[in-house]
């Protein structure tokens, strides 16, 4: 391995790379860890390959780190089988290194909003298998912090969008590529429901702050969201306008169609239980991180413009 880094990021998907961007802006030394040992980053960034479910590997990868970031994301249809071992392994690595652990999560553990914005004080009321899994994993991390084994700060995001979002983003490939081509975009669920979307660069910046701020450990933080929640249709309208299209072409994907597609696609099959997010108002409040840590969301119109620009001119490595 190269000179010991101050920061070790497990995972090189959109969130891991956004966290790298935020840390590089701060001039920090960073090591990335993934399965392959390759990532679309500058040559001066070390990328270490190995099995993150192996505590011996993760402990070696994180040796000497001050902060460890968990941004892994196993295949969606294998979450229940793979996630617990991955988290346990990264947790063990952070503990062995004496490093702060910043863990990236979503908001599945809360269950249905039932007409109320989701805040960090919301009880866990998951009614899905992935939500139940997420609740148990969050409790495990906070218990490790409470026991004094390791400092833990948890960042949670709603459905994300932005550069590198690709096919995993509801406002990614299925919307922006058709918008640029003047074709019909496809989104999940009812596009006329208000829905919080978290901008990927804001996630990276938020996680970097959780890695450095003295008040971050021992807490759950919703990563920054624009407080002016819009419907999915409004956001898609903005994308089509930014793409220079005279009108929006949009269709939703109803639950019945999703179930039918899930018969042959295991990833789509796993989305069925999360359809509640797109069938009612789904608002994730991030007032806490804005007021206590001074981390604010990029305005939605600006974030959408930057996302569209990233599709028109893909960023070079780094």
N, C-alpha and C positions, 0 to 999 in steps of 0.2 A: 504494500500500500504506500501511497505518497505521504507527505508530511501530514501529521494528524490534523483533521479538520475540526473547527469549532462546532459545525453543524452537520448532522447526518440526516438525509431525507430518505426514508424507505418508500419507494414508489416513484415512477417517472411518467405517470399519466399527466393529464392536464393540470391537476392540483399540485402534484409534486413539482412540475416545471414552473408553475406560477409562484410557488414558494421559493424555488431557486432564484427566480427573477427578483423577488423582493429582497432576498438575502444578498444577492450580488449588488443591488443598489446601495446596500449598506456596507459593501466592501468586505463581507464575511467569507471565510474559507468554508467550502461546502463539499461534501461527498454525497453522491447519489448511489442508491442501492436498488437493484432490480434483479430479475431472474437472468436476463441475458448478458448483462455487462455492457450494453450498448444503449445510447439514448441520443436524441437530436440536440446536443449541447456543444458548446465550444470545446476545443481540444484541451483547454487548461482545466476542465472540470473532470474530476475523477468519477468514473462510473464503475461500481463493483458489482459483479454478478454472483448470484447464489440463491439458495433456498431460504426465504425469509421465515419459513416455519421451523427452521432448525436453530435453536437458541445458541448453539456453539458458533454458528455462522454469524448471526446477528450481533452477538456479543463481540466478536472479533471486528465486525464492520463498524461498530459504534465506539470502539475503544478510544478514549481520550476526548470524546465529544462533550460539549457543554449542553447542547440541545439536540434531541432526537425528535424527528417529525414522522408521524405515522400517516402516510397518504396512500397506503396500499388499497387496491380494489380488486379482489379476486373475481373471476367470472360470475356474473349475476346469478346464474342458475346453480352456482356451487357455494353460495355464501354460507349456508348453514354448515356445510361440511368443512370448509376451509378457513373461515374467519377466526374462530376461537384460537386455533393454533398459531395463526399469524400474529394476532394481537398479543398472545401470551409470550411469544418469542421476542417481539419488539419491546414489550414491557420489561422482560428479563434483561435485555440488552441495555436499556436506559438505566435500569437499577444498577447493573454491574458497572456502568460507566460513571455513575453518580450524576447523570445528566437529567435535565428537565425533559419530560415527555410531552410533546404537543400532539394531540390526537385529533384527526379529522373525522367528523361524524356527519350524519344527516339528521333528519327530524322524524324518522319513522317511529321512534319509541313513544311519541306522544299519542299516536292514534288519530282519530277523527278530530278536527277542530271544533265541530259543533257550534259554529257561528262565532267563535272567539279567536282572536289572534293568538298564535303560539308564542309564549315567552319561556325563559329559562326556568321559571318556577312551576311550569305546567307539570302535573303528575304524569307518570308513564302509564298510558292506558292503551298499549298496542293491542290490536286485534288481528294482526297478521304475523306470519312466522318470521318475516324479516324484521318487523318492528320489535317482536319479542326478543329476537337475537340481539338487536341493537341495544335494547334496554339492559339486558344482562351484561353486555360488554361494557357499557357505560358504568354500570354499578361496580364492575370489577376494577376499572381504572380508578374510580373515586375511592374505593375501599383501599387500594394500594397507597393512594395519597394519604388518606386518613390514618393509615397504619404507620406512616412515616417512612415507607420503603422507597418512595420516589416522588418527586414533584410532578404533578400532572396538571395540564391545562387542556380543556376540551373545546374545540371549535366546531360549531354545527352550521351547515349551510342548507338552504332549500335547493330545489332543482337548479342546477347551474347552467350558465351560458357564457360564451365568450371565446376568445382565441383558443384553439386546440380542443374546443368542446366536441366537435365531430358528431358522430352518430349517437353518442350517449346523451346529448343535450336535446331537450324538446324544442329549443330554438336554434338548433345547430344545422346539421346537414339536410334534414328533411324540410327546413324552412328557408335557409339562406341560399342554398344552391338553386332551388326552384325560383326564388325571388329574383336572383341575378339573371336567370334564364327566362323570366316571364311565365313560368309554369305554376302549377298548383302545389302549394305547401300542405303538409300533413302534420297535425299535432295530436297529442293524446287528449281524450276526453272532451269536455265542453269548453270551447274557446271563449265563451262569454262570462266565465267565472273569474273574479279577481284571483290572481295567483302570484305569489312571490317567487321571483327568480334571482339568484345570487350570481354576481359577475365574477368570473374566474380570477382575474387579477386582484379583485377585492378580497377573495378568499386567500390568495397567496400573501397579500399584505397583512391580512388579519392574523394568519398563522404565524407570520414572522413577528408581529407584535406580541402574540401570546408567548413566543419564545424568549422575549427580552424584557417584558414589563414585570416589575416586581409584584404587582397585584394580580397577575393572571393565574398563578397556580391555585389548585383546589377548587376551581370554578368551572362552570359551563358557560360558554359565550356563543351567542348567535352571531355569526360573521355578518359583516355589514350589508344591509339591504336598503335600497331606496325606499323611504317611508311612504312615498306616493305610489301605492300598489295599483297596477293596471291589470286589465284582463289580458289574457293571452292574445285575443284578437287585436286589441289596441297595440300591443307590441309587434305583432306580425304586420299590422298596417304601417307602423313606423319603418319596419325593415323594407317593405315594398316601396315606400316613398323614398327611402335612402338609396334603394337600388334603381331608382328612376323609372319605376313601373307606374303606369296610369291607374291601375287598380289592383287590389289584393285578390289573390286566388287562394282560398283556404278551405280545407275540409278537416273535420275532427274525426277521431277514431273512436267509435262507440265501443262500449264494453263487450257487446256480443261479437263484434268483428274481432276484437282483440283475443277473445277466447278461441274463436275459430282459427286465427293465425297461430295461436299458442300450441295448437295440436301438433304442428310441424316445427315450431321454433321454440326451443326451451327458454331463451331469454325473454321473448314476448310472453310466454306462459307465466313467467315470474312477475310480469308487470300487472297481471290481472288483479291481484290482491291489493295493489296500490292505487287502483283507479279512483278511490274515494278522494284522493288529492285533487283530482281534476273534475270532480262532479259537484263541488260546493266551494264557497270562498275559502281560499287557503293562503293565509297571511302569516308570515313569520316575522315577528317583531325583533329588531336589533338595537333597541334604545340603550340597552345596558352597555354594549361595547362602545357606542358613540359617546355616552355620557361619562363613563368611568375610565375608558382607555383612549378616548378621542380618536377612534377609528370610524371613518364615515364612508358610505357607499358612493361610488361614481354615479352621477345622475343617469337614469336609464337611457335617455336619448343619446348621451355621449357614449355610454357603454355599448349600445347597439351600433352606433356609427363605427366605433373601434372594432367591434366584432366583424362587421361587414367588410371593413378595410382589410382585416386579416385574411378573409377569404379571397379578396381581390388580389392581394399581394402577400402570399404566405411568408411568414417571418423566417429568415435564415436561423440557423442554430443559435440559440441564445438571444 
